[in-house]
């Protein structure tokens, strides 16, 4: 089943068949859907996420296993898994029901004080990195290699930079990437979110209220979580974000390199400028 075939009617049938006590609740698409999963609201208090491809199925068990462990140790709400559905009604993969979290995805217009937003985001990530990661899932295929050293994306990133010749300063981009590759990662592995982007940060009343979508979470190098410093923040807010996190210059250099596009693409999608995307085969 393709993503376009995951319709409210299919979802309503799944709920009625497997969770009849929720069958009376309306199923409605969300305003901003993701790539890995198709998301719907189930009534006012619940949400549903259905993997759009088999490669995203591993995220379900990971979230059900670890989000209840992480949530009590974090300063902001994160998704709460409530039920795990099974294939049925023509949908071939397992799926999840979560508690709905109110808020809107981050945009510049929705933030009251961008520096305070940066402080709050840094505080959330610092709390995440402080959680015991001893038994957590090491970065790899399930996280699309988020949490690996950025050199796992070297071939893809150089291909993308070359494809963007004429659209940006490729010499400068290559220099940033080379600097990232040169920085070692020899600190202890930590929990990483893996996809810290505006679409996964919910704001309300001008402030950060929740962090969602831990499908790419893993235990590894936190550099992948720092891209907001360059993709969204600047000046005072960028400095506040950096001051709130306990990282050395090497980690920030790897994080800046991640902005080149190595960490964010998904397999099977075209990168900017039409560059093809290849998934690294293993975490070094």
Secondary structure, DSSP 8 states (H G I E B T S, - for coil): --GGG--HHHHHHHHHHH-GGGTTS-EEE-SS--SSEEEEEETTTEEEEEESSGGGTHHHHHHHHHHHHHHTTSSSB---EEEEE-SBTTB-S-EEEEE----EE--GGG-S-HHHHHHHHHHHHHHHHHS--TTS-BSSGGGTTTTS-GGGGHHHHHHHHHHTBTTB-HHHHHHHHHHHHTS---S--EEE-S---GGGEEEETTEEEEE---TT-EEE-GGGGGTHHHHT--HHHHHHHHHTS---HHHHHHHHHHTTTTTT--TTS--GGG------SS--
